[in-house]
């Protein structure tokens, strides 16, 4: 499982020419919104082929990047492509 995740992450970085998860999400048309989420860091949801991501607005920038990358992992490994 870990090798599949690493391989897919490397493919995404190569395909989108960046490792910034915010740029990748924006390029994919995934709407990103920041809002209070309490103890939850973020989530991604899809409906009819469109996706939105909600990120906790209390996160630091490094936490936001990690959470966005994590949610993109769900998109690329399970939900979207």
Secondary structure, DSSP 8 states (H G I E B T S, - for coil): -HHHHHHHHHHHHHHHT---HHHHHHHTT-EEEEE--TT--EEEEEETTEEEEEEETT--HHHHHHHHHHHHHHIIIII--
